[in-house]
Amino acid sequence: MKKQIENIGLAGKLIKTLKMEGLRGLAQDYIELGIDSMLKEGLVKDIPIISTIVNLSKVACGIRDSIYFSKLLLFLQKVADTSPWEREKFIEENCKDERYFEQNILLIIEQADQMEKAAFIGKVFKACILGQIAYEDAIMLSSMVNKAMWSDIEEILKNNYTYDRQMRLFNCGLLSLDWMKKIEQDLNKNQIQRVAFDGLKFNENKHTKMLKAVACL
């Protein structure tokens, strides 16, 4: 799939897809129909990015390709919950290099190891399109989601932390490790207060907060 993404034949196809009228309805219909039926009945021509990947394959699509198409449809379904003009504005503001822009997004979707992640990444970019988070943060947050275990993401949304989970989320960038501070009074120096450090603790960071905000979209 990576070779297909890098193929010059894909240039502009994701952008063309994002600009489509009725994208949400198409993505939803195809998800309900199922990728196998969609491929057999030749319906892929309606979504430029998928039809182009199929044509570039030049052979029948395997399981890996079918899974990738399903992830791509889930991503598009969430992103399409915005207006065409909002998506076009997003593209104009962030697509300085068309090929680099498309490769970034398509590779992020490919790296999602669960369907839930692909859908969530779609919500991340929906938030970006709506101007709620910056494009750079959308790329960073999507990468963190891909590195994390999906069960950990589900639990972080419930504020259900365990030490092992906190360690894993810290390693993914979704938590920070900070010094715990406490105020002490020095009785020998006229009740002057001083700050003392009392170990380390895991704290939510800006990406944790973004994750929770995106989940509510």
N, C-alpha and C positions, 0 to 999 in steps of 0.2 A: 504493500500500500504506500510506503514512503516514496518509492520510485514513481508511483502514479502521481503523488502530491507534487513531486518536484518536476514532473513533466510539464513542458511549456504549453501543452494542449489544455491544461487546466486554467491558464491565465484568464482572469476576468469572470470565470464561471460562478465562483462563490459570490462575487459582488453583484453579478447579474441576478443571481438567486435572491439575495437579500433585498434587492430593489423591487422584487415581484409584487404585484397586486394579488391578493388572495393567497399569499404564501401560507398563512396559518391553516386555512381550510384544506389546502393540498397536503400539507404535512400531516394533519390530523387524519385525513382520509386514508393516506398511505400507511400510517401507523395501524389503523384499524383493519385495513385490507391485509397487511402483512407483506414484508419485503419479498418473500418468495413468489407470492401471487402477482405482486407488482412487476417483478422482473419477467415472469412468464407471459404476462399479458401485454408487455411492452409499454407500460404506463410511465416508465422512467423519463420519457421525453419531456414530460411536463415540468421537471425540476432540473435546470441546466447543470448544476454541479454533479448530481447523481448520474444523469444520462451520459455526461462526459467521462466520468470514471468508468462506467460500464463499457463505453465504446473504446476507451484506452486499453481495457483488459484484453480485448480481442478474442477472449475465450469465455466460456460459461463461468459465472461468478462462483467462487468457493464459499465455504462457511465463513472464513475470515472477512471476505468482502461483504457478505450479507450482514454480518454483525456490525461492520463499520457503517454500512448504509443505515441500519437501524439507529445507531448512535447519532449519526448525522441528522436523521429525521427528528429525533427527540430534541436535539439542539435547535434545529430550525423551528420546531413547534413553539418552543419557549421564546426564541428571539422574535418570532413573527407576531407575538402578542404586543406589538408596537405598530405604529403607522408607517407606511412606506416613506413618507417625508422625514420621519425621525431617523429611520435607518439610513436614508440617503445622506442626511446631515452628519450622522455618525461616520459614514464612509468618507465623506469629504474632509472631515476634521482629522481622521486618523490614518487614512490610506495614502501616505506620501509615496510609498513604494508598493504598488499593487501586488506584485508577486510575493514580496516578503510578508505583507499583511495577510494574504490568503494562506500561505504556508504556515504561518504562526497559528492561525485558528484551526486549520485542518489537522495539523499535527497534535494540537492540544486535544482535539476530539478523538483522534486515533489512540492517544495514550490513556484515555479513560478505560479502566478495567471493569467497570460496571455500568449498566444502562442508567442507573440513578445518577451517577456522576455526569454522564453526558447531558442529561436533562438539567442538572443543577448548573453546569457550566453554561448552558443556554440561558438560564436565569441570571447568571453573572453578567453575561453580555447584554441581556435585556436591561439590567440596571445601568450598564455603561451607555447603552443607546439612549436611555431616558435621562442621562446626565447625572445619575446618582453617584457613580464612582468613575474615576479616571480610567482611560484605556490601559495605562501601565499597571494600575492596580487590578484591573480585570484579568490581565495576562498573569500577574503574580498570584492572584487568588485562585485562578483556574489551575495553575501549576501545583499549588499547595493542596487543592482538592484531589488532584490526581495522585499525589504522593501519600495522602492519608488513607486509612482504612475507612470505608463508607460507614461501618458501624460506629466508629469513633465520631464521625461527623454528626450522625444521628443523635448520639449521646451528648455531644457538645451543645446541640440545639436545645437539649432538655436541661442544660447546666448540670449534667450528671458526670462528675469527674472522679476518676480514681487515679492513683499515683501512676500506674502503668500507662493509662490513657493519656495523662498529662505529659508523660515522657515522650510518647509517640507523637502527640500533637505539637510539642515543642520542637521535635526533630523535623516536623513538616513546616514549621514557621507559624503555626496557628495559635501558639501561646508564647509568651516571653518569660524569661527567668530573671527575676529582680531581687535585689536585697530587701529584706524586711527591715523597716526602721521603727525605732521606738524612742520616745522622748524620756530622758532621764534628768533628774534634778541633782545637782551637785551641792549637797548641804554644806560643804566646807567653803563654798564660794558664793555665799549670799543667794542661795536658791536659784542660781543660774541654770537654765535648762540646756541640755546638750543632746544631740542626736547620736544614738548608738545603733550599730547594725547587728541584727539578731538573726542570722541565717538567710537562706534563700527561699523563694516561693515562686510558683507559677502564676502568672497573671494573664488575663485576656489582653490582646493588643489590638491595633486598628484593623488587622485582618480578621480577627475573631468577630469584631463588631460588624464588619462588612458581611461576613458569612451569615450572621444572624439576620441582618437587614435583608439580604438577598433571599433568604429562606422564606421571608414573609411576602415576597412578590407573587 
